[in-house]
Amino acid sequence: MLVAGTSILSADEFRTPAISVARVEWRAALDQLRSEISTQPTVASAFTFLGRRRLAASDPRSMPALLQLNAVTSRIFTGIGRSPVPVLLPFDTAAFLDARLKGAPASLSPSRYQADFSPADLFDAGPSGYDAVFSLEPGAGGGMPQRTFAKPVEVQITGSILTYDIRDTLGGKGEPVKALSAQFPDLRRFIREGYVRYAFRRFGVPYVVSIQCLDSSPRARRLACREAYPVAERFLKALRIAGGLPSRPRMDLPSGVAERPAEKSPDFLYRPVGDIVANSGYRREGGRADFTAYSQIRFPLEKAPAFIHSQSLRNRRTNDKLLSLDGPAGGKTSYPWQDNFCEARSFGVGQCPGGFGHQGQDIRPAPCPPRNERADRCEPNQRPVVAVRDGVVIRSLTEQAATLQINTHNEHIRFRYMHMNPMRMDADGILNGRHVGEGEKIGVVSNYLDHPNGTSRHLHFDVQVFTRDGWLWVNPYVTLVSAYERLIHGRGRQIGPDSLPSPAVAHALPQDVIHPRSQEGSDN
């Protein structure tokens, strides 16, 4: 059981992630800003590029032009000065200020200065960098080719001072883009995990621009990746420095031993990470043994007990044998837990041996006890789902997934929740830019997958970390095991992949009553 850069681990030892910190070249950023502002002489004279001497380079007063820039752009991109990396956005600050000086109305849409991209759907800046989402409406943008899709195209950009050092055999690949080589000499374009991505470094900082797309021929309602190319390239050509401020230098964060409760739980059992149901991986590949607890999170369900098991393999057979054990010691509402990150799906997951996988873990709450055993009221359709950390929601109206982004001094990480009812999330305001606190209720466990009753009643939960290839899915199993241990104030016991506890130890609970069709529904 090896983790890159660490010694051999014991069976019950988890690791924290290794994270690299970029060294930002702010003087180079100032030079680029000066060049961009100089296109409008009346605007350039308002900026001061000579700072106070004898100030450290990390002191914002040494770069007054950045303070002036943030004062202007923060009216549109709230909190932009919190970013410790130069914020690149498709926003022409010089043209914006020139128009204001010439009397343009304040109500004029920012799209005029954003290469026809709509006002930002999301902008979030914090101690580790920034993230933004823009969209291009169908038909918008002069000179764009005809497209077959009907919805706006969302473009994401992230610039981060932190990158997670994961073992990634696919990392760093891609092809150059000749049309952009002068502006971005090291630009790589590649399709990965359902997105076309453009990765580059500027001022010593990694940036990634990405668009979700289908790597196939165009379809009426699904964007093909080759259709996304001109949208992304229009976005990249329009990038300008819009803000950011230097911060104190930081050190890289090496992997260490993750903290866990010392006291043993009397009943919490789990199978090893990577031990997925036999033959359930893509082309019957196995799982991935990743011992990293990527963040110290609160467990995403409000109350214990809760159970991690496959929600799509029950009653599925291979060679006339059940793929999963579903008896009292291995059912979906009993211990031990079992990893299902790399179960076969059509989603690209670079961390799985076969390159495709489930992207996350399926979590099921315990069923309500019989009426005569209830200590308090238990509503089977109202089991609360909570925020695992203080963070910002990334979610558009009607979207089925809700993502919680954490942007702190030592973390840049995302947690995604699936199968909650999107209409209810809309009504509750679980939408782009919403700030939530750790433990705050954000929904209830449901069975929504394209429509109500589209899957079994459970929560799909996954984790993405920022890398040189952008946001990548990593196995959340160990993160969830350690979070559950904190919830129940007890350390779990790992059991071997071929052993089962006796029924007396298994903590078996009554099974939910579920319609057979919903039980066998596919899951993300």
N, C-alpha and C positions, 0 to 999 in steps of 0.2 A: 504494500500500500504506500505508494510514493507520491509526493507532491513536488512539483518542480521547485527547486531552490530550497527544499527542506530535507530533513533527515527522515528516516522511516518513522511512521506514526503508529501509535498503539491503536487498538481497535476502537477505543472510546475517546479518542482525541480529535478535536476539530481545529481548523486553522482559520485565522482572519485573512482577508485578501491582501496580496501585495499590490501596492499602488505607486506609480511613478508620478513625480511632480515636474511639470515643464518649467524651464527657466525662460521667462518672457523677455523679449528684446524690445523694451518700450521705446528706446531711441529710434529704432527702425520704424515703429508704429507712428511716432511723431513725424518722421520724415515723410511717410506716406500721407498722413493727414495734411501736412503742409502742402504737398503736391495737389491733393484733392481740393483743398480750400482755395488754392491760388487760381483755380479756373474762374473764380468770381472775385475780381480785385476789390470790389466794394465790401465784400464779406471778409476777405483775407485780412484787411486792415484792422478788423475788430478782434483778431485773435493774437494772443501773446505767446510766442514760442520760446522766449528766453526766461527761464525760471531763476529762482534764487540760488546763488552759489552756496556751497558748503552744506547743502541739504542732501540727504541720502536719496539715491535713485528711487527708492520705494516710497518716498514722501510725495504725496500728490502735489504739494506746493512747488516742487521742482519742475512740474509740467503743467503750468497754468492753462495752456491751450486745451488740455483734456478736461479740466474743471469747467472751462467755458463751454466746451462741446457738450458735456453731460447736462449742463444747465439748460441747454436748448433741447436736446433730444429726450430728456427725461419727461417732458410734457407729453410725449407720444409713447415712449417705451419706459414705463415706470420702473424705477430702481436700477436703471442702466449703469449707474456709477458703482453698484455693488460688485460688478464683474471684475475679477482680477486679471482678466485677459482682454485684449482689444476686441471690442464687439464689432463683428462684420455683419452688416445687414444690407439688403437691397434698398438703401435709403440714401438719397443724394442731399446731404445736409447743406452743401453750398448752394444748390439750386433752391432749396426750401427757404433759406435765409434771404437769398437775393429776392425771391418773390415777395417775402414779407416786407423787405425794405422798399419795394416798389408798390406797396399798398395792396397786395393780394389779401382777400378776406381770410380770416382765421378758420372759417368753416370749410375751406377748400380741402378736398379729400387727400390724405397722404398718398393714395394710389398714384397721384400725379407725379410724385417724386420717388416712386417705388417700382419703376418699370412696368406699371399697370398691375402689379400684385396688390391684392386687397389689403386693407389695414390688418395688422398682425392678429391672427386668431389667438395666439398665445405669445407672451414674452415673459420669461422668467430668468432673472439674474441673481446670483448669490456667490458665496465665497469660493465655489469651485469653478465658476464659469457662467455660461448662459445657454439658454435654449429658446428657439423661436419657431413659430409655425406661421407660414403665409400661404395664401391660396391664389390661384389664377383661374378666373371664371372662364367657362367655355366661350370661345370667340374673342376673348380679350387678348391684347398684345399684338401690335402691328407686326406684320411679317411672319407670324407664326403659321406653321403648316396646318392643314385641315386635320381635325381630330374626330374620332368616333365616340368618345366618351361624353356622358351627359352631365356629370357632376364636376364641381371645381376640383382642380388638382392641388393637393396639399404638399407643400415643400417644407421640410424641416431642416434646421441648421443648429449645430451644437459646436461651441468652442469651449474647451475644458482645460484647466490647468492640471487636472488629474486624469490619468489613464490606468485602467485595471490591467494588471499583467497576468492574463489567463493563458493557459496552454492552448494554443490555437494553430493547428496545422494549416489552416486556410488563410491565416492573417498575412497582410502585406501584399496581396496579389492584386492584379488589375491591369488595365490598359491605359495608355496615355490618351488624351483628347487633343488632337492637333489644333483645333480651332481655339483652344484655350491655353496652349502651351506657353505663349508669351506672358500671359497674366499669371499663370499657375504652372511653373516649370515642373513641379513634382506631382501634379494632379494624377490620381488613379481613379478610373471608373470601373465598377464591378457590380454584379448582381449577387446579392446575398440575403438570405433569410427573408425573402419577399419584398426586397427593396432594391432599387438601383441607387448606388451610393457613389459620391465623389469625395474622396479624401485627399487632403493636402495639409501642409504645414506652412504657417506664416508667422513671423515674429517668434519662432521657436515653439509655437502652440499648434496642437492638432485640431483641425476643423473637419467636420463631415456634413455634407449636404445630401439629403436622401428623399426619395419619393417612393411610396408604396406602389407596387405594380405587379403585373402578371408576366412572367417570362414565357410568353407564347404569342400567338397571332392576336391582333386586335379583336376585341369584343365590344358589343354595344354599350355595356355598362361596367366593363372592367378595363382599366388602363393597362395597355401593354407597355412593357419597359422601354421598347424602342420609341414609343410615342412620348414617353416621359423625358427622353434625352433633350429635345429642344427646350422644354420647360425648365429643366434643371440648368441648362447652359445659359438660358436667359437670366436666370436667378444669379448664377455665378458671375456673369459679366457685369451685373449691376451692384455687386458687393462693394461697400465703402465702409470706412471706419466711422462708427456711430457713437462710440463711447467706451467706457471702461476706465479703471484707475489702477495704478500699481498697488501691490500689497507687499507685506514683508516676505522675504524669502522663506521657503519651507523646505523641509527635508522629505525625501522619499519615505514611504511607509512600508516597511518590510512585513512579511507574513509572520504571525505569531500564534501562540496557542490561545484559542477562544475560551472565554470564561464560561463555566457551566456550574450548576448547583452541585454542592458536595453531597447533600442528602439524597439517598436513593428513593426513587418512586416505587411503591409496592406493586404496581401493575403495568406501567408504561413500557411496552416492548416495541422494538422496531427492527426491521430487517436492514441489512447493510445498504449503504448508498450504492447505486448501480445494479442492485439485485432486482431487476424487473421481472415480470412474469415470463417464464421460459417461452422462447420463440415469438415474443410479442414485439420485438424491435423490427425496424426496417430490414427486409431480407433476412429476418431471424437473427439479426445482430443483437448483442447484449446491451447493457446500459453503460453508464460512464461513472467511474468511481471518483467523485469530486468531493473532497472532505472540507471544502471551504464554507464557513458560515459568513456569507457576504455582508451581513449587517446584523447588528443587535436590534431586532425588531420586536414589537409586540405581536402576539399571534393574531392572525386576521379574523378569527371567529371570537366573539365576545366571551364564550364560556367553554370550558371543558366538560365532558370529554369530546374529542374530535378525532377523526380517523382519515388517514391518507391511504387510499387504495385506487386501483384502476376503476373507472366508471364506464368503460366501454368494452371490457373483455368478458364480462360475466356471460356465461352460456355460449360464448363463441368457442368453436371447436377446431382442433387440428389433429388429423389422423385419429378421429373419433375419440379424442381425449379432451377434457375441459382444459382450457388454457390457464384458468385461475382456480385456486382452491376457494370455495365459498362456504365452508362449514363454520362452526362457531369459533374456531381459532384462527380463521383467516378471512372472515367475511368483511363486507364493506362498512359495517358498524361494529368492529371489534379490533382489538390489538392482535397481532403486531401490525404496525404500519408497513407499507411496501412502496418503494420508489416507482414512479411511472413517467419520469421525465422523457425517456427515450422510447416509449411505446411508438409503434409505427403510426405516422400521420403523413399528410402530404406537405407539411410545413418544413421548410429548410431550417435545420438546427445544427450549426457547425460543431457544437460540443458533443453531439451524438456520434457513435462510431459509423453509422450508416449515412450520416449527413442529413437525415430527416428524423423528426421526432415530435413529441407532444408539446414542447416548449415550457411546460410547467408541471404542477402537481394538482391532483384532484383531492379536495378536502370535503369531508362529509361530517355534519354534526351528528351527535347521538340522537336517536329517536326519543320522543317524549315517553316517559315511563307510564305504566298503566295508571288509570285514574286514582285507584286507591293507594298508590305509592307517591303521588305528587306532593312535594313539600311546598311548591309554589306553582303558579300558573305556567304552563308550557304550551306554547302555540307552535305546532310543527311547521307552519308556513311563515313564521316570523322570527327566525333565528338570526340575530344581528351579526352583520359584517362590519368590521371597524378598521379605521386607519392604523397601519402598522407603525407609522412615524408621523411627526409633524411634516407636512409637505404641501405641494401644490398639485391640483388635479389637472390632468390632461385628458380632455374628453369633449367632443363636439356633440351637438344635439342629435338624438336618435342613435348615437353610436352604442354598440353592445358592450364594449370594453371600457373600463375606467382605469386610468393609469395614475399612480401617485408618484410624483418625482421628489427626490430628496437632494438638496443642493446645500451642502455644508462645507466647513473648512476641510474635512477629510473624507467626504463621500460625495459621489455623483452617481446616483443609482435610481432605478425605476422599479416599481411594483405594479403589476397589472392584475385586475380582478375581472373575471368573466362569469357570465350566466345570471347576473342580476337583471331585473326587468328594466329595459332602457327608458320606458315611459315613466316609470317611477323615479328613476335617477334624474330625468329631465325635470320632473315636478319638484324634486328635492334640491335642485340646483347643483347637482354633482357635474359641473361643467368647467370648461377651460378657465384657469386662473383662480379657482376656488381654493382658499387656504383651509386646511383641516388640521386638527390636532390629534396627536397619538391617542388612540382609544375612542375617538369620536365615531359614532355610528354613521356609516355611509350607505347602508342598504341592508337587505336581508338575503339569506341563501335562497336561491330560486332555481328554475330549470329552463331558462330562456336560452335558446340557440336558434336564431333566425325567426323564431316564433315561440309563444308560450308552449310548455311541455315538449320542447325540442330535445331535451336531454334529461338525465336523472337530476334530482334535486341535490346540488352540490355547488361548491365554489372552486373554480379553476383559478390558481394563483401562480404567477410567474415573476421572474426577476431578470432585469436587463442591466448590464453595466457598460460604461463608456470605455471603448477601446480605440486603437488607431484605425479600426474599420467601422467605427460608429457604435451604436447600441446593439449589443449581442445578448442573446438568451443564454443564461447559465443555470445550472441545476439548483433549484431552491430547497432541495430535500433537507440538507444538513442545516440550512438557515431556519427551516420550519421546525426541525427536531429541537434545536437549541431554544427557539422561541417558545415552543410548547413546554419545554422543561421549566422555563421561567414562569409560565402561566400556572403550572401545577406545583411549582416550588419543589421539584424533585427530578433527579437525574434518571433518564431512561436506561434500559438495558438492551444492547444489541444482541440479537440471536443469529445463529448461523443460517446461511441461505437454505440449508436442507433440513433444518430442525424446526419443530413446532412446540410451543409450550403445551402443557396439559390444559384441558378445558377449564379447570379450576383457576388457572392463572391467567387465562386469556382475556378476561374482562369482557366476555361476550355480552351483547345487549340485544334486545328485540329488534328485528329487522323492520325498516320502514315498509309501509304498504305502498307500492309503486306500480303504476300501470305498466305492463310488460313492454309496451312500445316505447315509453319514455325511458325505461330502465336500459334499454339497449341502444338508445340514441347515441350518435357520434358526439365526440367532445373535442373542443379545441385543446 
